[in-house]
Amino acid sequence: MVWRKGALLILLCVLVVLPFEQIQPAIAYASIQLTNLELVVYLALVIAIPVVRWPNRFWLVSIVLFAVVGGVALVAASQAQDLRLALFATYRLAIGIGLAYACYCIVMTNNGKQNWLYVALLTGALIAAVLGAIEVFSNAPLSMLDVFRGRATTVGPFLRLTSTFDHANQTAMYLEALVPLALCLTLVLITRQQRVLAIVTAVVTLVLFSASVLALSRASVVTSLLLVGTLLFIAWRQQDRTALRVVGGFAAGMVLILSATFVLHPVWQLRLQSEGDDAWYRAQIQVPSKVAGDIGTQLSIPVSIVNEGLLTWSEALERPIRLGAHWYIQADDGLTLLANEPRWQFPVDVSPNEMQAWDVALQLPMEPGVYRLEWDVVQESVTWFSQKNGTVAVTDVIVTSSAQAQLETVTEVGAVAAAPAEQTLLPPIPHRRTLWKAAYLLWLEKPLIGIGFDNYRLQYGDVLAMEHFNDTIHTNNWYVELFVSLGLLGAMPFFVWLAVVLREIYLQVQRNVDWLQLGLAAGIVAFMLHGLLDYFLLFNGTAFLFWILVGLWSGRAAHSS
């Protein structure tokens, strides 16, 4: 009895703390480092040992399949480029599976107390959603959240609801997976005539969905619409009038929230026109290839520029968009970036596909030499356009006391000035199609066992012939990531397990609709759907949530049967 209650209590703590993993470890001893979230998860696993039960048929099948996946993952790790990363990711997968089974056992030994687990899950999510909403509506990151993440996610000049997670997509996934549970809990409370509690959970459901919309994840919105539409269809098939009213009313609320957001928040219109914000920041700049002048003089430079992006360039914006430039000086060891970054306002607002031509006053440096001026466009406090598209316009500038004589030495100066500047910024993140192509090429190298967990981000740039690339980027697809990481021998057993889960959900709906069980199942399916465009199992908050949902769902399903 004591262990059973203790296991339930520590699991409640895990569910509340789940969105609040701190960056700095709570325990650091030698090579062992544990975050606050990992600490409570491990504690829950230990305390759950006395309540472990013999697995039912679903878990017996799952354990066999997971054993195959784990064995292949270890073999792949032994041949991976980074053994440590591959082993650590495999270890985290094992911890997640263990957490799922612990949740299953705790649910089975604490019948009648399951609703407390759902309340704990939704409480943590609600707090995270509210904190993120405060950031978005104040248009300023909360410094108190720095203990949980590096920085808030942005798209262009817009702040995405990130809250306590590393990235807004993780926030969206977390919240969207719990929206169906909150909705189904509301339905159950209404059925039980607990109207006050039903109103509270209804508000929580709307807050979670609204927050997921403010995370500006298109996949999240589509997934939520599909899941709620499916719940509405099930209510119609069951001829459950109460469910039809509750789910139908929430579906109408979703449409209103999305319509208002689309009209009032221009970023959604931009998000629907491009995969990322790279397409927002594009310009074609035409400038003279060479100019010369005496030190300290001011030249009038003709500039012609076309707005090929999706934003209107205006000085009236909160973060204005201006013409800018970077100065480089030619030295013996190459080009050296100077601190001076001149800016020029556009004479008038420049809309997409419009051209602006005018003469720019350029102040020459006070030291003679061979310079390179890279023309660019900048949105202040957001980004230089070249950071998004990698292109600039270049003018070779010769600064001496006898400019005309130097200008005549065209061949020599042209050769020097054409030297590329040192790369100081990572190139733009490739589109998903490019990332998937790289994954396919890497999979061809090791089609059976893959390249090992968490190694794709270290190797995709090599197969794409990229000298510099962002090594924090994954395939942005759960299934592609598994194929390239574990090959056919490791990925297929995991996909079979996903198929088993879907089959069990389908059979349970056919036998008897338990709305809370269905809400948990919908959260699992949310990961499967959103996983077509993102990957979440390498991040503790979202990964643990997935396995917790599996454990709670399988435990409730076992009770129902």
C-alpha positions in Angstrom: 0.0 0.0 0.0 2.8 2.5 0.9 4.8 1.7 -2.2 1.6 2.0 -4.4 0.7 5.4 -3.0 4.4 6.5 -3.1 4.6 5.5 -6.8 1.4 7.4 -7.6 2.7 10.5 -5.7 6.0 10.7 -7.5 4.4 10.1 -10.9 2.1 13.1 -10.2 5.3 15.1 -9.5 6.7 14.0 -12.9 3.6 15.0 -14.8 3.6 18.5 -13.3 7.3 19.1 -13.7 7.4 17.6 -17.3 7.4 21.0 -19.1 9.9 22.5 -16.8 13.3 20.9 -17.4 16.1 23.3 -16.4 19.2 23.7 -18.5 21.6 23.4 -15.7 21.9 20.0 -14.1 20.4 19.5 -10.7 23.1 16.9 -9.9 26.6 17.0 -11.4 29.1 14.5 -10.1 32.1 13.5 -12.3 30.6 12.5 -15.7 27.1 12.1 -14.2 24.7 15.0 -14.8 21.0 14.9 -14.2 18.5 17.6 -14.8 15.6 18.2 -12.4 13.3 16.4 -14.8 15.6 13.4 -15.2 16.0 13.2 -11.4 12.3 12.9 -10.7 11.8 10.4 -13.6 14.6 8.2 -12.3 13.1 8.4 -8.8 9.7 7.4 -10.2 11.3 4.4 -12.0 12.9 3.3 -8.7 9.8 3.7 -6.6 7.7 1.9 -9.2 9.7 -1.3 -8.9 7.6 -2.8 -6.1 4.4 -2.2 -8.1 5.7 -3.8 -11.3 3.2 -6.3 -12.7 3.5 -9.1 -15.2 2.9 -7.6 -18.7 -0.3 -8.2 -20.5 -0.5 -9.3 -24.2 0.1 -5.8 -25.6 3.2 -5.2 -23.4 4.6 -8.7 -24.1 4.5 -7.9 -27.8 5.9 -4.4 -27.2 8.8 -5.7 -25.1 9.8 -8.2 -27.8 9.8 -5.5 -30.5 11.6 -3.0 -28.3 14.3 -5.6 -27.6 15.0 -5.9 -31.3 15.0 -2.2 -31.7 17.4 -1.8 -28.8 19.8 -4.5 -30.0 20.0 -2.9 -33.5 20.5 0.5 -31.9 23.5 -0.8 -29.9 25.0 -2.4 -33.0 24.5 0.8 -35.0 26.0 2.9 -32.1 29.1 0.7 -32.2 29.7 1.8 -35.8 28.5 5.4 -35.5 30.6 8.5 -36.1 29.8 9.7 -32.6 29.5 6.6 -30.3 28.6 8.7 -27.2 25.7 10.5 -28.8 24.3 7.2 -30.3 24.6 5.4 -27.0 23.1 8.2 -25.0 20.1 8.5 -27.4 19.6 4.7 -27.1 19.7 5.0 -23.3 17.1 7.7 -23.3 14.9 5.6 -25.5 15.2 2.8 -23.0 14.3 5.2 -20.1 11.3 6.4 -22.0 10.0 2.8 -22.6 10.7 2.0 -18.9 8.7 5.1 -17.9 5.8 4.0 -20.1 5.7 0.6 -18.4 6.0 2.2 -15.0 3.0 4.3 -15.8 1.1 1.2 -16.9 1.9 -0.6 -13.6 1.0 2.4 -11.5 -2.4 2.8 -13.2 -3.1 -0.9 -12.8 -2.4 -0.7 -9.1 -4.2 2.6 -8.4 -7.6 2.0 -10.0 -9.9 5.0 -9.4 -7.1 7.5 -9.0 -6.3 7.9 -12.7 -8.1 11.3 -13.0 -5.5 12.8 -10.7 -2.8 11.9 -13.2 -4.7 13.7 -16.0 -5.2 16.7 -13.8 -1.4 16.8 -13.1 -0.6 16.6 -16.8 -3.0 19.4 -17.7 -1.8 21.6 -14.8 1.8 21.6 -15.9 0.8 22.2 -19.5 -1.6 25.1 -18.5 1.2 26.8 -16.6 3.6 26.5 -19.5 0.9 27.8 -21.9 0.1 30.8 -19.8 3.8 31.7 -19.4 4.3 31.5 -23.2 1.2 33.5 -23.9 2.5 36.3 -21.6 5.7 36.4 -23.7 3.8 36.6 -27.0 1.3 39.3 -25.9 4.0 41.4 -24.3 6.2 40.8 -27.3 9.2 40.4 -25.0 10.9 37.2 -23.7 10.5 36.5 -20.0 14.0 36.4 -18.4 12.6 34.0 -15.7 12.3 31.4 -18.4 16.0 31.5 -19.3 16.7 28.7 -16.8 14.7 26.3 -19.0 15.8 27.2 -22.5 18.4 29.1 -24.6 16.1 31.7 -26.1 12.6 32.2 -27.3 11.9 31.0 -30.9 11.3 33.6 -33.5 10.1 33.6 -37.1 11.2 36.8 -38.8 10.3 39.6 -36.4 7.6 37.6 -34.7 7.9 35.9 -31.4 6.6 32.3 -31.4 5.2 30.9 -28.2 8.1 28.9 -26.8 7.5 29.0 -23.0 9.8 26.6 -21.2 10.8 24.5 -24.1 13.9 24.6 -26.3 11.9 25.4 -29.5 8.4 26.5 -30.3 7.7 23.3 -32.3 8.3 21.2 -29.1 5.9 23.5 -27.2 3.3 23.0 -30.0 3.7 19.2 -29.9 3.4 19.1 -26.1 0.2 21.2 -26.0 -1.5 19.6 -29.1 -1.0 16.1 -27.6 -2.9 17.1 -24.5 -5.7 19.1 -26.1 -7.7 15.9 -26.9 -7.3 14.7 -23.3 -8.5 18.0 -21.9 -11.5 17.9 -24.3 -12.4 14.3 -23.4 -12.1 15.1 -19.6 -14.5 18.0 -20.1 -17.0 15.7 -21.8 -16.7 13.1 -19.0 -17.3 15.8 -16.3 -20.4 17.1 -18.2 -21.7 13.5 -18.4 -21.2 13.2 -14.6 -23.0 16.5 -14.0 -19.9 18.1 -12.6 -20.5 21.3 -14.4 -18.1 23.6 -12.5 -15.2 21.3 -13.1 -16.3 20.9 -16.7 -16.2 24.7 -17.2 -12.7 24.8 -15.8 -11.4 22.0 -18.0 -13.2 23.6 -21.0 -11.3 26.8 -20.4 -8.1 24.8 -20.1 -8.8 23.1 -23.4 -9.2 26.4 -25.2 -6.1 27.9 -23.6 -4.0 24.9 -24.6 -5.2 25.0 -28.2 -4.8 28.8 -28.4 -1.3 28.5 -27.1 -0.4 25.8 -29.6 -1.7 28.1 -32.3 0.5 30.9 -31.1 3.5 28.6 -31.3 3.0 29.1 -35.1 3.4 25.5 -36.0 1.3 24.6 -39.1 1.7 20.9 -38.5 0.3 21.3 -35.0 -2.8 23.1 -36.2 -3.5 20.5 -38.9 -2.9 17.7 -36.4 -5.3 19.2 -33.9 -8.0 19.7 -36.5 -7.7 16.1 -37.7 -7.9 14.7 -34.2 -10.9 16.8 -33.1 -12.6 16.0 -36.4 -12.0 12.3 -35.7 -13.4 12.6 -32.2 -16.5 14.3 -33.7 -16.9 11.5 -36.2 -16.7 8.9 -33.4 -19.3 10.8 -31.5 -21.6 10.8 -34.5 -21.0 7.1 -35.1 -21.9 6.4 -31.5 -25.0 8.7 -31.7 -23.8 10.3 -28.5 -25.6 13.7 -28.4 -23.7 15.0 -25.4 -20.4 14.2 -27.1 -21.6 15.7 -30.4 -22.5 19.0 -28.6 -19.2 19.2 -26.6 -16.8 18.2 -29.3 -18.8 20.1 -32.0 -18.8 23.2 -29.8 -15.0 22.9 -29.3 -14.5 22.4 -33.0 -16.5 25.6 -33.7 -14.3 27.4 -31.1 -11.2 26.1 -32.9 -12.4 27.6 -36.2 -13.1 31.0 -34.5 -9.7 31.0 -32.8 -7.9 30.2 -36.1 -10.0 32.7 -38.0 -9.3 35.5 -35.5 -5.6 34.6 -35.4 -5.3 34.6 -39.2 -6.9 38.0 -39.5 -5.2 39.7 -36.5 -1.8 38.1 -36.7 -0.2 38.7 -40.1 2.5 36.1 -39.5 0.0 33.2 -40.2 -0.6 34.5 -43.7 3.2 34.6 -44.2 3.6 31.1 -42.7 1.2 29.6 -45.2 3.1 31.1 -48.1 6.5 29.6 -47.3 8.1 26.7 -45.4 10.3 28.9 -43.3 11.1 32.6 -43.1 13.9 32.4 -45.6 11.5 33.4 -48.4 10.5 36.5 -46.4 14.0 38.0 -46.7 15.1 38.1 -50.3 16.5 41.0 -52.3 18.2 41.6 -55.6 20.7 44.4 -55.3 22.6 46.1 -58.1 25.6 48.3 -57.3 28.8 49.3 -59.1 31.4 46.6 -59.1 34.2 49.1 -58.4 34.6 52.6 -57.0 37.5 54.6 -55.8 38.0 57.8 -53.8 40.2 59.6 -51.4 40.3 58.9 -47.7 37.3 60.3 -45.8 35.4 61.5 -48.9 31.8 60.9 -49.5 30.7 59.2 -52.7 27.3 59.0 -54.3 26.6 55.4 -55.2 23.7 54.4 -57.5 21.8 51.5 -55.9 18.9 49.5 -57.5 17.1 47.0 -55.4 14.2 44.7 -55.9 12.1 43.3 -53.0 11.9 39.6 -53.8 10.6 38.6 -50.4 7.2 38.6 -48.6 7.6 41.5 -46.3 7.1 45.2 -47.0 10.3 47.2 -46.3 9.3 50.1 -44.2 10.9 52.5 -41.7 7.6 52.6 -39.8 7.9 49.0 -38.6 8.7 48.3 -35.0 11.8 46.7 -36.3 12.5 48.7 -39.5 14.0 47.2 -42.6 16.9 49.2 -44.1 19.7 48.9 -46.7 22.9 48.1 -44.9 26.5 47.0 -45.6 29.6 45.4 -44.2 33.1 46.7 -44.7 36.0 44.4 -45.1 39.7 45.3 -45.6 42.2 43.3 -47.6 45.1 42.1 -45.4 47.9 39.6 -45.9 45.9 36.9 -44.2 42.7 37.6 -46.2 39.6 39.8 -45.7 39.0 41.2 -42.2 35.5 42.3 -41.1 35.4 45.9 -39.8 33.0 47.0 -37.1 31.5 49.7 -39.2 28.0 48.7 -40.5 26.4 51.6 -42.4 22.6 51.9 -42.8 20.4 53.8 -45.2 16.7 54.3 -45.0 14.6 53.5 -48.1 13.1 56.7 -49.6 9.7 55.1 -49.6 8.1 51.8 -48.5 9.1 48.9 -50.8 6.4 46.3 -51.2 7.1 42.7 -52.5 8.1 42.6 -56.2 8.7 46.4 -56.2 12.0 48.1 -57.2 13.6 51.1 -55.6 16.5 53.0 -57.2 18.3 56.0 -55.6 21.8 57.4 -54.9 23.3 56.4 -51.6 25.8 58.6 -49.8 28.8 56.4 -48.9 31.4 57.7 -46.5 34.9 56.2 -47.3 37.2 55.0 -44.5 39.9 57.2 -43.1 42.7 54.7 -43.8 43.9 53.9 -47.3 43.7 50.4 -48.6 41.7 47.9 -50.7 38.3 47.3 -49.3 35.3 45.2 -50.0 31.8 46.5 -49.3 29.1 43.8 -49.1 25.7 45.3 -49.6 22.8 43.7 -47.8 19.3 44.4 -46.3 18.7 44.2 -42.6 15.7 44.1 -40.3 17.0 45.7 -37.2 17.3 43.4 -34.2 16.1 40.5 -36.3 18.4 39.4 -39.1 20.5 40.4 -42.1 18.9 39.0 -45.3 22.2 37.2 -46.1 21.8 35.1 -43.0 18.6 33.7 -44.6 19.6 33.4 -48.3 23.4 33.6 -48.2 23.7 36.3 -51.0 25.1 39.8 -51.0 26.1 42.4 -53.6 29.7 43.3 -53.7 31.5 46.6 -54.5 35.4 46.7 -54.5 36.4 50.0 -52.9 39.9 51.5 -53.4 40.7 54.2 -50.9 43.9 56.2 -51.5 45.1 59.7 -51.9 45.3 59.2 -55.7 42.1 57.3 -56.5 42.2 57.6 -60.3 45.6 56.0 -60.5 44.5 53.0 -58.5 41.2 52.7 -60.4 43.2 52.1 -63.6 44.8 49.0 -62.1 41.7 47.0 -62.7 43.1 43.5 -63.1 45.2 43.5 -59.9 42.6 45.1 -57.7 39.8 43.0 -59.1 41.7 39.8 -58.3 42.3 40.9 -54.8 38.8 42.1 -54.1 37.2 39.0 -55.5 38.7 36.9 -52.6 35.8 35.4 -50.6 35.2 36.8 -47.1 35.7 34.5 -44.2 32.5 32.5 -43.3 31.2 33.8 -40.0 27.6 32.6 -40.1 26.0 29.3 -40.5 24.2 28.9 -43.9 20.4 28.8 -44.0 18.7 25.6 -42.7 17.9 23.4 -45.7 14.3 22.7 -46.6 12.7 19.4 -45.5 13.0 17.9 -49.0 16.7 18.5 -48.9 17.1 17.1 -45.4 15.1 14.0 -46.5 17.3 13.6 -49.6 20.4 13.7 -47.4 18.8 11.1 -45.1 18.2 8.8 -48.1 21.8 9.1 -49.2 23.1 8.3 -45.7 20.7 5.4 -45.4 22.1 3.9 -48.7 25.5 3.7 -47.0 24.1 1.5 -44.1 20.6 0.3 -45.2 20.3 -2.5 -42.6 21.5 -1.0 -39.3 21.7 2.8 -40.0 24.2 5.4 -38.9 23.2 5.4 -35.2 20.8 7.6 -33.2 21.5 11.3 -33.1 24.2 11.1 -35.7 22.3 12.4 -38.7 22.8 16.0 -37.7 26.6 15.5 -37.7 26.7 14.0 -41.2 23.9 15.4 -43.4 26.1 18.4 -44.5 28.8 16.0 -45.8 26.5 14.3 -48.3 25.1 17.6 -49.3 28.6 18.9 -50.0 28.1 21.7 -47.4 31.3 23.1 -46.0 29.4 24.7 -43.1 26.1 23.4 -41.7 24.0 23.6 -38.6 24.7 20.5 -36.5 21.6 20.9 -34.4 19.2 20.0 -37.2 17.5 16.6 -37.5 15.6 15.2 -40.5 12.3 16.9 -39.4 10.5 13.5 -39.8 10.1 10.8 -37.1 10.0 8.0 -39.6 12.9 9.2 -41.8 15.0 9.7 -38.7 14.4 6.1 -37.6 15.2 4.7 -41.0 18.5 6.6 -41.3 19.4 6.0 -37.6 18.5 2.3 -37.3 18.2 1.1 -40.9 15.6 -1.5 -41.9 16.4 -3.9 -39.1 15.8 -1.4 -36.4 13.1 0.9 -37.9 10.7 -1.8 -39.1 10.1 -3.4 -35.6 9.4 0.1 -34.3 6.9 0.7 -37.1 5.3 -2.6 -36.4 4.9 -1.5 -32.8 3.2 1.7 -33.9 0.9 -0.4 -36.1 0.1 -2.6 -33.1 -0.8 0.6 -31.1 -3.1 1.8 -33.8 -4.8 -1.6 -34.1 -5.4 -1.7 -30.4 -6.9 1.8 -30.5 -9.2 0.9 -33.3 -10.4 -2.3 -31.6 -11.1 -0.5 -28.4 -13.2 2.1 -30.2 -15.1 -0.7 -31.9 -15.8 -2.5 -28.6 -16.6 0.4 -26.3 -15.9 4.1 -26.4 -14.1 5.2 -23.2 -13.6 8.9 -23.8 -10.7 9.4 -21.4 -9.0 6.4 -23.0 -9.7 7.9 -26.4 -8.2 11.2 -25.3 -5.0 9.5 -24.3 -4.9 7.6 -27.6 -5.5 10.8 -29.5 -2.4 12.3 -27.9 -0.4 9.3 -29.0 -1.7 9.6 -32.6 -0.9 13.4 -32.5 2.8 12.4 -32.2 2.4 10.0 -35.1 0.8 12.6 -37.3 3.1 15.5 -36.4 6.0 13.2 -36.7 5.6 13.3 -40.5 7.1 16.8 -40.3 9.1 16.9 -37.1 11.0 14.7 -34.7 10.5 14.9 -30.9 11.9 11.8 -29.2 15.4 13.2 -28.6 14.0 15.9 -26.3 13.1 14.9 -22.8 9.9 17.0 -22.4 8.2 15.7 -25.5 9.8 12.3 -25.5 8.7 11.6 -21.9 5.2 12.9 -22.6 4.9 10.4 -25.5 5.9 7.4 -23.4 3.7 8.6 -20.5 0.7 8.8 -22.8 1.5 5.2 -24.0 1.7 4.0 -20.4 -1.5 5.8 -19.2 -3.4 4.6 -22.3 -2.3 1.0 -22.0 -3.1 0.9 -18.3 -6.6 2.4 -18.8 -7.2 0.0 -21.8 -6.2 -3.0 -19.6 -8.8 -1.8 -17.0 -11.5 -1.4 -19.6 -10.9 -4.9 -21.0 
